[in-house]
Amino acid sequence: MSESVVPVNLADRLSRFSDLWSQKTVAVLNDYEVKVAKLKGEFVWHTHEDTDELILVVSGRLTIRLRGADVVLEPGELFVVPRRVEHCTAADEETAILLFEPAGTINTGDAGGSMTKAAEVLV
Amino acid sequence: MSESVVPVNLADRLSRFSDLWSQKTVAVLNDYEVKVAKLKGEFVWHTHEDTDELILVVSGRLTIRLRGADVVLEPGELFVVPRRVEHCTAADEETAILLFEPAGTINTGDAGGSMTKAAEVLV
């Protein structure tokens, strides 16, 4: 059986790293990427001008702050942040998420700054 | 809080229907759709000429048959079926999956037949 038919186990991929706010690409679909990340604390407010962004919580608890409202996600819950909607993610406890968005999407969107980091491939 | 900031709970969405092999759209991301479905038994061999297809198992156990190899997925495991790769999904027990692919992707791809069914919106 070739390597290409081994499925991606999310728990396995998440066990391979410990750095926070660092997206890891675990699969590619057309010109989109499936990424995982571990979060704790609060990210920077930012906007993606050209794309929606899907976030699915794998473990922990995530708050996606929008201007005027919070979206709280438990494991097994997902939310699509629409393009051009300013948002900020925050987690009191360490939280693992799956992201789905076009390849090359910058984690800090239009905001830039010290938390900007390209996704690393984790296969 | 407006309706748009309520997250999508996969277990909730899966509790709302019981028909097998019927994809339900639960979220939209750009021109892609997040869908869920319940499977039991065996689907038809088919190919998607123009798109990869992501399948993530939520519960149960899924075999994605490829010509010459099987990919077995447990909950929390995903696989991207590359475009133009013939495949057939099969499940001995009722299995719930999440699909991610371009909007309008036909479930039976090039094969057609009686199991062809457009995705229904389940919001």
gemmi code that builds the backbone of each chain (N, CA, C; Angstrom):
import gemmi

chains = {
    "A": [
        ("MET", (0.850, -1.193, 0.000), (0.000, 0.000, 0.000), (0.890, 1.249, 0.000)),
        ("SER", (0.669, 2.139, -0.935), (1.544, 3.307, -1.042), (1.223, 4.322, 0.057)),
        ("GLU", (2.171, 5.196, 0.289), (2.005, 6.199, 1.342), (0.782, 7.073, 1.106)),
        ("SER", (0.441, 7.263, -0.139), (-0.633, 8.200, -0.457), (-2.006, 7.730, 0.001)),
        ("VAL", (-2.134, 6.472, 0.381), (-3.443, 6.006, 0.826), (-3.549, 5.879, 2.344)),
        ("VAL", (-2.566, 6.364, 3.068), (-2.687, 6.446, 4.524), (-3.478, 7.710, 4.862)),
        ("PRO", (-4.554, 7.588, 5.644), (-5.331, 8.796, 5.953), (-4.576, 9.717, 6.909)),
        ("VAL", (-5.046, 10.937, 7.002), (-4.494, 11.913, 7.944), (-5.256, 11.789, 9.252)),
        ("ASN", (-4.541, 11.436, 10.307), (-5.156, 11.340, 11.634), (-4.902, 12.659, 12.375)),
        ("LEU", (-5.976, 13.369, 12.675), (-5.807, 14.708, 13.257), (-5.105, 14.663, 14.609)),
        ("ALA", (-5.459, 13.686, 15.452), (-4.819, 13.590, 16.771), (-3.324, 13.336, 16.617)),
        ("ASP", (-2.975, 12.479, 15.663), (-1.551, 12.223, 15.401), (-0.843, 13.494, 14.976)),
        ("ARG", (-1.422, 14.212, 14.041), (-0.765, 15.431, 13.558), (-0.619, 16.447, 14.699)),
        ("LEU", (-1.648, 16.547, 15.517), (-1.598, 17.518, 16.625), (-0.583, 17.120, 17.694)),
        ("SER", (-0.262, 15.814, 17.766), (0.708, 15.361, 18.773), (2.143, 15.661, 18.353)),
        ("ARG", (2.317, 16.075, 17.112), (3.679, 16.235, 16.594), (4.282, 17.616, 16.815)),
        ("PHE", (3.512, 18.520, 17.385), (4.067, 19.866, 17.618), (3.413, 20.475, 18.853)),
        ("SER", (4.071, 21.480, 19.383), (3.539, 22.114, 20.594), (3.495, 23.635, 20.490)),
        ("ASP", (4.074, 24.192, 19.432), (4.088, 25.659, 19.339), (2.692, 26.202, 19.055)),
        ("LEU", (2.398, 27.321, 19.691), (1.073, 27.936, 19.583), (1.030, 28.920, 18.416)),
        ("TRP", (-0.181, 29.121, 17.874), (-0.411, 30.118, 16.829), (0.470, 29.862, 15.602)),
        ("SER", (0.694, 28.592, 15.311), (1.544, 28.229, 14.174), (0.800, 27.185, 13.344)),
        ("GLN", (0.316, 27.593, 12.187), (-0.520, 26.716, 11.374), (0.321, 25.660, 10.660)),
        ("LYS", (-0.174, 24.418, 10.664), (0.510, 23.304, 10.014), (-0.417, 22.734, 8.936)),
        ("THR", (0.071, 22.651, 7.733), (-0.716, 22.119, 6.622), (-0.665, 20.596, 6.654)),
        ("VAL", (-1.841, 19.969, 6.732), (-1.887, 18.500, 6.816), (-2.504, 17.859, 5.570)),
        ("ALA", (-3.129, 18.659, 4.720), (-3.691, 18.116, 3.480), (-3.962, 19.266, 2.523)),
        ("VAL", (-3.975, 18.940, 1.244), (-4.239, 19.930, 0.197), (-5.401, 19.433, -0.651)),
        ("LEU", (-6.324, 20.311, -0.956), (-7.492, 19.990, -1.779), (-7.599, 21.062, -2.853)),
        ("ASN", (-7.338, 20.703, -4.096), (-7.281, 21.708, -5.159), (-6.308, 22.816, -4.729)),
        ("ASP", (-6.732, 24.059, -4.743), (-5.841, 25.130, -4.294), (-6.177, 25.599, -2.880)),
        ("TYR", (-6.763, 24.695, -2.117), (-7.066, 24.968, -0.713), (-6.179, 24.113, 0.185)),
        ("GLU", (-6.039, 24.540, 1.431), (-5.270, 23.771, 2.404), (-6.114, 23.462, 3.638)),
        ("VAL", (-5.900, 22.255, 4.156), (-6.403, 21.881, 5.475), (-5.244, 22.057, 6.435)),
        ("LYS", (-5.447, 22.868, 7.459), (-4.371, 23.142, 8.402), (-4.863, 22.868, 9.821)),
        ("VAL", (-3.935, 22.588, 10.723), (-4.266, 22.493, 12.138), (-3.399, 23.502, 12.883)),
        ("ALA", (-3.867, 23.880, 14.064), (-3.096, 24.806, 14.899), (-3.528, 24.639, 16.352)),
        ("LYS", (-2.625, 25.017, 17.245), (-2.940, 25.067, 18.673), (-2.920, 26.522, 19.115)),
        ("LEU", (-3.932, 26.896, 19.862), (-4.095, 28.285, 20.273), (-4.236, 28.367, 21.784)),
        ("LYS", (-3.704, 29.403, 22.353), (-4.002, 29.747, 23.742), (-3.693, 31.220, 23.900)),
        ("GLY", (-4.601, 31.931, 24.565), (-4.450, 33.374, 24.671), (-5.266, 34.060, 23.597)),
        ("GLU", (-4.804, 35.205, 23.139), (-5.592, 35.986, 22.184), (-4.743, 36.353, 20.973)),
        ("PHE", (-5.328, 36.234, 19.798), (-4.648, 36.572, 18.551), (-4.846, 38.063, 18.271)),
        ("VAL", (-4.429, 38.499, 17.111), (-4.610, 39.910, 16.731), (-5.894, 40.064, 15.910)),
        ("TRP", (-6.548, 41.179, 16.065), (-7.694, 41.507, 15.213), (-7.212, 41.643, 13.772)),
        ("HIS", (-7.922, 41.004, 12.860), (-7.510, 41.086, 11.458), (-8.683, 40.751, 10.544)),
        ("THR", (-8.460, 40.971, 9.273), (-9.478, 40.755, 8.246), (-8.829, 40.072, 7.058)),
        ("HIS", (-9.548, 39.135, 6.439), (-9.100, 38.583, 5.158), (-9.964, 39.211, 4.071)),
        ("GLU", (-9.345, 40.002, 3.233), (-10.099, 40.761, 2.237), (-10.670, 39.873, 1.141)),
        ("ASP", (-9.981, 38.775, 0.845), (-10.301, 38.029, -0.373), (-10.861, 36.632, -0.138)),
        ("THR", (-11.011, 36.243, 1.114), (-11.479, 34.872, 1.329), (-12.218, 34.716, 2.648)),
        ("ASP", (-13.194, 33.805, 2.634), (-13.796, 33.319, 3.865), (-12.791, 32.382, 4.538)),
        ("GLU", (-13.020, 32.081, 5.809), (-12.091, 31.218, 6.561), (-12.913, 30.272, 7.436)),
        ("LEU", (-12.677, 28.979, 7.283), (-13.402, 28.003, 8.088), (-12.552, 27.553, 9.268)),
        ("ILE", (-13.158, 27.572, 10.444), (-12.492, 27.102, 11.663), (-13.379, 26.047, 12.312)),
        ("LEU", (-12.797, 24.863, 12.548), (-13.483, 23.759, 13.237), (-12.691, 23.445, 14.496)),
        ("VAL", (-13.359, 23.421, 15.633), (-12.654, 23.123, 16.883), (-12.554, 21.613, 17.071)),
        ("VAL", (-11.323, 21.127, 17.301), (-11.058, 19.707, 17.530), (-11.076, 19.410, 19.036)),
        ("SER", (-10.436, 20.251, 19.817), (-10.456, 20.093, 21.277), (-10.310, 21.458, 21.920)),
        ("GLY", (-10.756, 21.572, 23.165), (-10.693, 22.860, 23.863), (-11.941, 23.686, 23.613)),
        ("ARG", (-11.768, 24.976, 23.575), (-12.910, 25.896, 23.451), (-12.398, 27.212, 22.880)),
        ("LEU", (-13.010, 27.642, 21.805), (-12.517, 28.820, 21.085), (-13.584, 29.904, 21.039)),
        ("THR", (-13.156, 31.120, 21.274), (-14.035, 32.262, 21.022), (-13.520, 33.000, 19.789)),
        ("ILE", (-14.418, 33.171, 18.821), (-14.111, 34.032, 17.678), (-14.818, 35.345, 17.938)),
        ("ARG", (-14.047, 36.371, 18.228), (-14.633, 37.683, 18.488), (-14.869, 38.401, 17.176)),
        ("LEU", (-16.084, 38.876, 17.015), (-16.419, 39.739, 15.888), (-16.708, 41.106, 16.496)),
        ("ARG", (-16.747, 42.124, 15.721), (-17.084, 43.439, 16.275), (-18.558, 43.412, 16.658)),
        ("GLY", (-18.842, 43.343, 17.970), (-20.222, 43.373, 18.430), (-20.793, 42.027, 18.810)),
        ("ALA", (-20.037, 40.962, 18.615), (-20.569, 39.638, 18.961), (-19.422, 38.645, 19.123)),
        ("ASP", (-19.661, 37.636, 19.954), (-18.713, 36.535, 20.089), (-19.348, 35.262, 19.541)),
        ("VAL", (-18.525, 34.409, 18.948), (-18.960, 33.072, 18.553), (-18.125, 32.102, 19.380)),
        ("VAL", (-18.784, 31.289, 20.196), (-18.059, 30.342, 21.041), (-18.205, 28.952, 20.446)),
        ("LEU", (-17.068, 28.303, 20.208), (-17.075, 26.984, 19.561), (-16.506, 25.921, 20.499)),
        ("GLU", (-17.280, 24.869, 20.666), (-16.846, 23.676, 21.392), (-16.361, 22.652, 20.368)),
        ("PRO", (-15.740, 21.567, 20.817), (-15.306, 20.533, 19.864), (-16.465, 20.031, 19.000)),
        ("GLY", (-16.197, 19.877, 17.709), (-17.234, 19.435, 16.783), (-18.081, 20.574, 16.247)),
        ("GLU", (-17.685, 21.795, 16.546), (-18.412, 22.953, 16.029), (-17.512, 23.755, 15.088)),
        ("LEU", (-18.133, 24.291, 14.053), (-17.371, 25.063, 13.071), (-18.070, 26.377, 12.775)),
        ("PHE", (-17.276, 27.307, 12.271), (-17.797, 28.612, 11.896), (-17.002, 29.110, 10.693)),
        ("VAL", (-17.700, 29.727, 9.765), (-17.034, 30.347, 8.628), (-17.020, 31.858, 8.854)),
        ("VAL", (-15.824, 32.413, 8.997), (-15.688, 33.863, 9.102), (-15.747, 34.430, 7.692)),
        ("PRO", (-16.755, 35.234, 7.389), (-16.857, 35.765, 6.021), (-15.711, 36.724, 5.707)),
        ("ARG", (-15.364, 36.773, 4.442), (-14.339, 37.735, 4.013), (-14.732, 39.148, 4.426)),
        ("ARG", (-13.773, 39.930, 4.727), (-13.950, 41.338, 5.088), (-14.632, 41.548, 6.449)),
        ("VAL", (-14.765, 40.478, 7.226), (-15.306, 40.625, 8.579), (-14.138, 40.558, 9.560)),
        ("GLU", (-13.942, 41.641, 10.291), (-12.833, 41.690, 11.233), (-13.089, 40.714, 12.381)),
        ("HIS", (-12.055, 39.990, 12.760), (-12.224, 38.985, 13.807), (-10.930, 38.780, 14.574)),
        ("CYS", (-11.080, 38.140, 15.720), (-9.956, 37.871, 16.616), (-10.274, 36.584, 17.362)),
        ("THR", (-9.363, 35.625, 17.333), (-9.593, 34.362, 18.034), (-8.966, 34.419, 19.423)),
        ("ALA", (-9.611, 33.751, 20.369), (-9.124, 33.745, 21.747), (-9.504, 32.433, 22.411)),
        ("ALA", (-8.595, 31.922, 23.255), (-8.846, 30.663, 23.961), (-8.255, 30.736, 25.366)),
        ("ASP", (-9.077, 30.440, 26.354), (-8.579, 30.446, 27.742), (-7.706, 29.220, 28.009)),
        ("GLU", (-8.108, 28.094, 27.431), (-7.320, 26.868, 27.568), (-6.719, 26.534, 26.214)),
        ("GLU", (-5.707, 25.663, 26.192), (-5.120, 25.289, 24.910), (-6.191, 24.612, 24.046)),
        ("THR", (-6.324, 25.088, 22.849), (-7.400, 24.660, 21.951), (-6.814, 24.283, 20.600)),
        ("ALA", (-7.278, 23.145, 20.080), (-6.804, 22.675, 18.771), (-7.892, 22.913, 17.741)),
        ("ILE", (-7.494, 23.475, 16.610), (-8.454, 23.768, 15.547), (-7.989, 23.202, 14.213)),
        ("LEU", (-8.967, 23.012, 13.341), (-8.713, 22.710, 11.940), (-9.153, 23.935, 11.146)),
        ("LEU", (-8.325, 24.343, 10.196), (-8.655, 25.483, 9.337), (-8.781, 25.011, 7.911)),
        ("PHE", (-9.655, 25.641, 7.170), (-9.769, 25.357, 5.746), (-9.893, 26.668, 5.009)),
        ("GLU", (-8.948, 26.919, 4.124), (-8.949, 28.181, 3.386), (-7.982, 28.056, 2.211)),
        ("PRO", (-8.006, 29.018, 1.296), (-7.111, 28.934, 0.142), (-5.645, 28.886, 0.560)),
        ("ALA", (-4.858, 28.104, -0.171), (-3.421, 28.049, 0.081), (-2.842, 29.454, 0.024)),
        ("GLY", (-1.947, 29.744, 0.938), (-1.282, 31.037, 0.949), (-1.978, 32.105, 1.752)),
        ("THR", (-3.145, 31.772, 2.324), (-3.833, 32.751, 3.172), (-2.951, 33.081, 4.376)),
        ("ILE", (-2.741, 34.351, 4.616), (-1.875, 34.792, 5.706), (-2.656, 34.798, 7.022)),
        ("ASN", (-2.041, 34.224, 8.069), (-2.771, 34.064, 9.332), (-3.249, 35.384, 9.931)),
        ("THR", (-2.478, 36.445, 9.742), (-2.873, 37.733, 10.322), (-3.590, 38.639, 9.319)),
        ("GLY", (-3.889, 38.083, 8.146), (-4.664, 38.846, 7.157), (-4.028, 40.185, 6.833)),
        ("ASP", (-4.822, 41.242, 6.985), (-4.362, 42.589, 6.657), (-3.574, 43.234, 7.791)),
        ("ALA", (-3.550, 42.567, 8.969), (-3.001, 43.239, 10.153), (-1.479, 43.188, 10.211)),
        ("GLY", (-0.899, 42.090, 9.715), (0.554, 41.946, 9.814), (1.009, 41.868, 11.261)),
        ("GLY", (2.258, 42.210, 11.511), (2.775, 42.229, 12.870), (3.540, 40.963, 13.225)),
        ("SER", (3.936, 40.885, 14.483), (4.879, 39.858, 14.928), (4.288, 38.453, 14.922)),
        ("MET", (2.977, 38.328, 14.906), (2.379, 36.987, 14.907), (2.187, 36.437, 13.488)),
        ("THR", (2.575, 37.193, 12.504), (2.467, 36.721, 11.120), (3.430, 35.565, 10.894)),
        ("LYS", (2.900, 34.472, 10.353), (3.744, 33.289, 10.159), (3.128, 32.435, 9.064)),
        ("ALA", (3.946, 32.046, 8.103), (3.455, 31.172, 7.035), (3.189, 29.782, 7.588)),
        ("ALA", (2.228, 29.094, 7.008), (1.939, 27.724, 7.427), (3.115, 26.815, 7.073)),
        ("GLU", (3.377, 25.852, 7.950), (4.421, 24.856, 7.699), (3.752, 23.558, 7.285)),
        ("VAL", (4.396, 22.831, 6.390), (3.828, 21.555, 5.950), (4.134, 20.475, 6.982)),
        ("LEU", (3.089, 19.754, 7.385), (3.232, 18.681, 8.378), (2.528, 17.459, 7.798)),
        ("VAL", (3.278, 16.621, 7.125), (2.665, 15.483, 6.429), (3.017, 14.182, 7.148)),
    ],
    "B": [
        ("MET", (-27.624, 38.780, 19.728), (-26.671, 38.107, 18.842), (-27.422, 37.602, 17.606)),
        ("SER", (-26.942, 37.934, 16.446), (-27.648, 37.555, 15.225), (-27.442, 36.086, 14.916)),
        ("GLU", (-28.296, 35.541, 14.110), (-28.238, 34.119, 13.774), (-26.898, 33.755, 13.144)),
        ("SER", (-26.322, 34.688, 12.430), (-25.113, 34.380, 11.673), (-23.919, 34.062, 12.550)),
        ("VAL", (-23.965, 34.346, 13.835), (-22.819, 34.057, 14.687), (-23.009, 32.801, 15.527)),
        ("VAL", (-24.034, 32.031, 15.250), (-24.188, 30.730, 15.897), (-23.346, 29.716, 15.122)),
        ("PRO", (-22.460, 28.983, 15.809), (-21.631, 28.028, 15.060), (-22.445, 26.842, 14.577)),
        ("VAL", (-21.881, 26.092, 13.670), (-22.483, 24.858, 13.168), (-22.003, 23.711, 14.040)),
        ("ASN", (-22.937, 23.056, 14.709), (-22.604, 21.902, 15.543), (-22.844, 20.635, 14.716)),
        ("LEU", (-21.784, 19.906, 14.442), (-21.908, 18.757, 13.537), (-22.853, 17.694, 14.091)),
        ("ALA", (-22.764, 17.425, 15.394), (-23.650, 16.408, 15.978), (-25.112, 16.823, 15.847)),
        ("ASP", (-25.358, 18.103, 16.059), (-26.723, 18.612, 15.890), (-27.206, 18.428, 14.459)),
        ("ARG", (-26.379, 18.823, 13.502), (-26.798, 18.695, 12.108), (-27.044, 17.228, 11.750)),
        ("LEU", (-26.185, 16.353, 12.242), (-26.334, 14.926, 11.920), (-27.569, 14.315, 12.584)),
        ("SER", (-28.029, 14.934, 13.673), (-29.219, 14.408, 14.364), (-30.507, 14.766, 13.635)),
        ("ARG", (-30.406, 15.650, 12.649), (-31.622, 16.167, 12.015), (-32.101, 15.352, 10.819)),
        ("PHE", (-31.349, 14.324, 10.454), (-31.787, 13.518, 9.311), (-31.317, 12.087, 9.497)),
        ("SER", (-31.943, 11.186, 8.770), (-31.581, 9.777, 8.899), (-31.347, 9.111, 7.550)),
        ("ASP", (-31.663, 9.797, 6.447), (-31.490, 9.148, 5.140), (-30.011, 8.972, 4.804)),
        ("LEU", (-29.722, 7.828, 4.207), (-28.348, 7.471, 3.877), (-27.980, 7.989, 2.486)),
        ("TRP", (-26.656, 8.203, 2.290), (-26.124, 8.594, 0.972), (-26.775, 9.867, 0.446)),
        ("SER", (-27.098, 10.780, 1.348), (-27.753, 12.038, 0.966), (-26.977, 13.185, 1.611)),
        ("GLN", (-26.248, 13.924, 0.807), (-25.381, 14.965, 1.334), (-26.194, 16.196, 1.745)),
        ("LYS", (-25.833, 16.757, 2.901), (-26.499, 17.951, 3.417), (-25.463, 19.060, 3.573)),
        ("THR", (-25.710, 20.190, 2.976), (-24.798, 21.326, 3.058), (-25.023, 22.063, 4.375)),
        ("VAL", (-23.962, 22.184, 5.183), (-24.088, 22.849, 6.480), (-23.327, 24.171, 6.555)),
        ("ALA", (-22.461, 24.433, 5.588), (-21.737, 25.710, 5.563), (-21.165, 25.924, 4.170)),
        ("VAL", (-20.938, 27.180, 3.852), (-20.365, 27.556, 2.558), (-19.124, 28.403, 2.812)),
        ("LEU", (-18.073, 28.130, 2.070), (-16.814, 28.863, 2.181), (-16.382, 29.228, 0.777)),
        ("ASN", (-16.444, 30.512, 0.436), (-16.182, 30.934, -0.944), (-17.092, 30.117, -1.871)),
        ("ASP", (-16.539, 29.459, -2.863), (-17.379, 28.637, -3.748), (-17.256, 27.149, -3.407)),
        ("TYR", (-16.940, 26.875, -2.165), (-16.883, 25.508, -1.669), (-18.010, 25.265, -0.672)),
        ("GLU", (-18.330, 23.992, -0.478), (-19.353, 23.639, 0.497), (-18.810, 22.640, 1.511)),
        ("VAL", (-19.246, 22.807, 2.758), (-19.049, 21.805, 3.801), (-20.350, 21.023, 3.885)),
        ("LYS", (-20.256, 19.710, 3.708), (-21.449, 18.875, 3.714), (-21.269, 17.741, 4.720)),
        ("VAL", (-22.383, 17.219, 5.205), (-22.332, 16.013, 6.023), (-23.214, 14.959, 5.357)),
        ("ALA", (-22.935, 13.704, 5.676), (-23.738, 12.612, 5.133), (-23.612, 11.404, 6.046)),
        ("LYS", (-24.626, 10.537, 5.968), (-24.590, 9.251, 6.668), (-24.529, 8.143, 5.618)),
        ("LEU", (-23.642, 7.212, 5.841), (-23.402, 6.148, 4.869), (-23.545, 4.790, 5.551)),
        ("LYS", (-24.054, 3.833, 4.833), (-23.994, 2.434, 5.259), (-24.159, 1.582, 4.005)),
        ("GLY", (-23.310, 0.586, 3.881), (-23.316, -0.215, 2.667), (-22.237, 0.279, 1.722)),
        ("GLU", (-22.490, 0.144, 0.436), (-21.455, 0.493, -0.540), (-22.015, 1.442, -1.592)),
        ("PHE", (-21.232, 2.452, -1.943), (-21.628, 3.430, -2.956), (-21.222, 2.911, -4.337)),
        ("VAL", (-21.344, 3.718, -5.337), (-20.934, 3.322, -6.689), (-19.509, 3.811, -6.970)),
        ("TRP", (-18.777, 3.039, -7.728), (-17.464, 3.486, -8.188), (-17.654, 4.699, -9.082)),
        ("HIS", (-16.867, 5.729, -8.831), (-16.987, 6.938, -9.645), (-15.713, 7.769, -9.567)),
        ("THR", (-15.663, 8.776, -10.403), (-14.495, 9.650, -10.520), (-14.976, 11.091, -10.623)),
        ("HIS", (-14.256, 11.996, -9.967), (-14.510, 13.421, -10.189), (-13.393, 13.947, -11.081)),
        ("GLU", (-13.760, 14.337, -12.268), (-12.743, 14.743, -13.247), (-12.074, 16.066, -12.904)),
        ("ASP", (-12.827, 16.947, -12.230), (-12.356, 18.331, -12.104), (-12.005, 18.761, -10.692)),
        ("THR", (-12.135, 17.860, -9.727), (-11.875, 18.313, -8.359), (-11.418, 17.176, -7.459)),
        ("ASP", (-10.560, 17.531, -6.495), (-10.272, 16.655, -5.369), (-11.491, 16.663, -4.444)),
        ("GLU", (-11.535, 15.690, -3.548), (-12.677, 15.571, -2.629), (-12.154, 15.195, -1.244)),
        ("LEU", (-12.495, 16.006, -0.257), (-12.049, 15.720, 1.107), (-13.148, 15.019, 1.892)),
        ("ILE", (-12.781, 13.930, 2.554), (-13.712, 13.198, 3.413), (-13.089, 13.070, 4.795)),
        ("LEU", (-13.828, 13.523, 5.808), (-13.413, 13.410, 7.214), (-14.455, 12.567, 7.936)),
        ("VAL", (-14.031, 11.523, 8.623), (-14.984, 10.680, 9.337), (-15.292, 11.287, 10.706)),
        ("VAL", (-16.580, 11.455, 10.990), (-17.043, 12.004, 12.273), (-17.345, 10.863, 13.244)),
        ("SER", (-18.018, 9.835, 12.770), (-18.295, 8.659, 13.613), (-18.408, 7.441, 12.702)),
        ("GLY", (-18.193, 6.272, 13.287), (-18.249, 5.041, 12.502), (-16.891, 4.696, 11.912)),
        ("ARG", (-16.917, 4.099, 10.755), (-15.674, 3.618, 10.130), (-15.927, 3.518, 8.628)),
        ("LEU", (-15.075, 4.155, 7.854), (-15.289, 4.244, 6.417), (-14.121, 3.626, 5.665)),
        ("THR", (-14.441, 2.852, 4.633), (-13.413, 2.406, 3.701), (-13.592, 3.158, 2.392)),
        ("ILE", (-12.524, 3.805, 1.954), (-12.513, 4.389, 0.611), (-11.718, 3.427, -0.254)),
        ("ARG", (-12.424, 2.760, -1.150), (-11.752, 1.820, -2.037), (-11.192, 2.564, -3.234)),
        ("LEU", (-9.937, 2.319, -3.494), (-9.296, 2.818, -4.702), (-8.974, 1.581, -5.529)),
        ("ARG", (-8.662, 1.739, -6.776), (-8.289, 0.565, -7.571), (-6.921, 0.083, -7.087)),
        ("GLY", (-6.915, -1.033, -6.346), (-5.650, -1.583, -5.893), (-5.306, -1.322, -4.447)),
        ("ALA", (-6.116, -0.529, -3.762), (-5.815, -0.238, -2.355), (-7.076, 0.244, -1.648)),
        ("ASP", (-7.119, 0.016, -0.341), (-8.194, 0.558, 0.479), (-7.618, 1.599, 1.437)),
        ("VAL", (-8.395, 2.623, 1.722), (-8.052, 3.577, 2.770), (-9.125, 3.447, 3.835)),
        ("VAL", (-8.738, 3.087, 5.045), (-9.705, 2.908, 6.119), (-9.611, 4.097, 7.069)),
        ("LEU", (-10.747, 4.747, 7.298), (-10.766, 5.959, 8.124), (-11.605, 5.752, 9.376)),
        ("GLU", (-10.991, 6.043, 10.501), (-11.688, 6.060, 11.781), (-12.084, 7.509, 12.092)),
        ("PRO", (-12.898, 7.741, 13.121), (-13.256, 9.121, 13.481), (-12.014, 9.989, 13.718)),
        ("GLY", (-12.049, 11.205, 13.201), (-10.908, 12.102, 13.333), (-9.860, 11.898, 12.260)),
        ("GLU", (-10.169, 11.081, 11.270), (-9.233, 10.864, 10.165), (-9.837, 11.386, 8.864)),
        ("LEU", (-8.983, 11.938, 8.025), (-9.451, 12.482, 6.751), (-8.571, 11.986, 5.617)),
        ("PHE", (-9.137, 12.047, 4.431), (-8.411, 11.664, 3.222), (-8.900, 12.531, 2.077)),
        ("VAL", (-7.985, 12.949, 1.241), (-8.347, 13.696, 0.039), (-8.241, 12.742, -1.152)),
        ("VAL", (-9.359, 12.477, -1.780), (-9.363, 11.673, -3.007), (-8.971, 12.599, -4.150)),
        ("PRO", (-7.842, 12.336, -4.798), (-7.426, 13.242, -5.881), (-8.378, 13.159, -7.071)),
        ("ARG", (-8.472, 14.254, -7.796), (-9.282, 14.259, -9.017), (-8.815, 13.144, -9.964)),
        ("ARG", (-9.730, 12.607, -10.682), (-9.467, 11.574, -11.688), (-9.034, 10.237, -11.101)),
        ("VAL", (-9.180, 10.084, -9.778), (-8.885, 8.787, -9.155), (-10.220, 8.097, -8.850)),
        ("GLU", (-10.431, 6.958, -9.459), (-11.690, 6.245, -9.267), (-11.764, 5.725, -7.835)),
        ("HIS", (-12.925, 5.871, -7.236), (-13.070, 5.455, -5.836), (-14.500, 5.044, -5.542)),
        ("CYS", (-14.646, 4.354, -4.426), (-15.941, 3.839, -3.985), (-15.905, 3.808, -2.472)),
        ("THR", (-16.898, 4.423, -1.822), (-16.940, 4.421, -0.362), (-17.813, 3.275, 0.133)),
        ("ALA", (-17.430, 2.715, 1.281), (-18.175, 1.589, 1.850), (-18.080, 1.638, 3.367)),
        ("ALA", (-19.176, 1.269, 4.036), (-19.204, 1.264, 5.501), (-20.043, 0.086, 5.986)),
        ("ASP", (-19.468, -0.721, 6.855), (-20.212, -1.850, 7.424), (-21.241, -1.369, 8.434)),
        ("GLU", (-20.871, -0.346, 9.202), (-21.799, 0.233, 10.179), (-22.167, 1.636, 9.713)),
        ("GLU", (-23.242, 2.183, 10.250), (-23.612, 3.540, 9.845), (-22.493, 4.498, 10.224)),
        ("THR", (-22.075, 5.286, 9.270), (-20.902, 6.139, 9.422), (-21.256, 7.553, 9.000)),
        ("ALA", (-20.823, 8.517, 9.814), (-21.096, 9.923, 9.509), (-19.812, 10.585, 9.025)),
        ("ILE", (-19.929, 11.314, 7.924), (-18.756, 11.983, 7.360), (-19.018, 13.453, 7.119)),
        ("LEU", (-17.925, 14.200, 7.053), (-17.938, 15.579, 6.589), (-17.223, 15.594, 5.246)),
        ("LEU", (-17.801, 16.299, 4.285), (-17.200, 16.440, 2.964), (-16.861, 17.890, 2.722)),
        ("PHE", (-15.787, 18.110, 1.992), (-15.441, 19.462, 1.589), (-15.032, 19.431, 0.134)),
        ("GLU", (-15.745, 20.173, -0.680), (-15.463, 20.177, -2.118), (-16.196, 21.360, -2.754)),
        ("PRO", (-15.895, 21.661, -4.010), (-16.552, 22.796, -4.657), (-18.075, 22.626, -4.696)),
        ("ALA", (-18.777, 23.720, -4.522), (-20.231, 23.690, -4.623), (-20.637, 23.105, -5.966)),
        ("GLY", (-21.651, 22.273, -5.949), (-22.159, 21.698, -7.188), (-21.511, 20.385, -7.585)),
        ("THR", (-20.525, 19.930, -6.813), (-19.915, 18.632, -7.120), (-20.972, 17.536, -6.996)),
        ("ILE", (-21.079, 16.720, -8.005), (-22.089, 15.662, -8.030), (-21.578, 14.442, -7.256)),
        ("ASN", (-22.442, 13.885, -6.392), (-21.988, 12.798, -5.515), (-21.484, 11.579, -6.275)),
        ("THR", (-22.079, 11.292, -7.406), (-21.667, 10.113, -8.167), (-20.672, 10.445, -9.291)),
        ("GLY", (-20.211, 11.691, -9.331), (-19.190, 12.071, -10.306), (-19.606, 11.747, -11.725)),
        ("ASP", (-18.732, 10.996, -12.409), (-18.972, 10.656, -13.812), (-19.881, 9.447, -13.976)),
        ("ALA", (-20.193, 8.777, -12.873), (-20.883, 7.489, -12.979), (-22.386, 7.629, -13.193)),
        ("GLY", (-22.978, 8.665, -12.589), (-24.422, 8.813, -12.687), (-25.150, 7.658, -12.018)),
        ("GLY", (-26.394, 7.418, -12.428), (-27.150, 6.300, -11.890), (-28.104, 6.705, -10.786)),
        ("SER", (-28.742, 5.698, -10.199), (-29.860, 5.935, -9.280), (-29.444, 6.570, -7.960)),
        ("MET", (-28.166, 6.510, -7.610), (-27.733, 7.117, -6.346), (-27.341, 8.585, -6.514)),
        ("THR", (-27.451, 9.103, -7.713), (-27.131, 10.511, -7.948), (-28.156, 11.394, -7.244)),
        ("LYS", (-27.670, 12.343, -6.469), (-28.585, 13.194, -5.704), (-27.873, 14.501, -5.375)),
        ("ALA", (-28.510, 15.606, -5.659), (-27.930, 16.909, -5.321), (-27.932, 17.099, -3.808)),
        ("ALA", (-26.961, 17.834, -3.320), (-26.912, 18.132, -1.885), (-28.092, 19.015, -1.498)),
        ("GLU", (-28.627, 18.767, -0.293), (-29.707, 19.601, 0.237), (-29.125, 20.537, 1.290)),
        ("VAL", (-29.650, 21.733, 1.343), (-29.156, 22.684, 2.342), (-29.780, 22.364, 3.702)),
        ("LEU", (-28.916, 22.268, 4.712), (-29.364, 21.976, 6.086), (-28.717, 23.003, 6.998)),
        ("VAL", (-29.411, 24.085, 7.232), (-28.803, 25.179, 8.007), (-29.442, 25.280, 9.385)),
    ],
}
model = gemmi.Model(1)
for chain_id, residues in chains.items():
    chain = gemmi.Chain(chain_id)
    for i, (resn, *xyz) in enumerate(residues, 1):
        res = gemmi.Residue()
        res.name, res.seqid = resn, gemmi.SeqId(i, " ")
        for name, pos in zip(("N", "CA", "C"), xyz):
            atom = gemmi.Atom()
            atom.name, atom.element = name, gemmi.Element(name[0])
            atom.pos, atom.b_iso = gemmi.Position(*pos), 0.0
            res.add_atom(atom)
        chain.add_residue(res)
    model.add_chain(chain)
structure = gemmi.Structure()
structure.add_model(model)
structure.setup_entities()
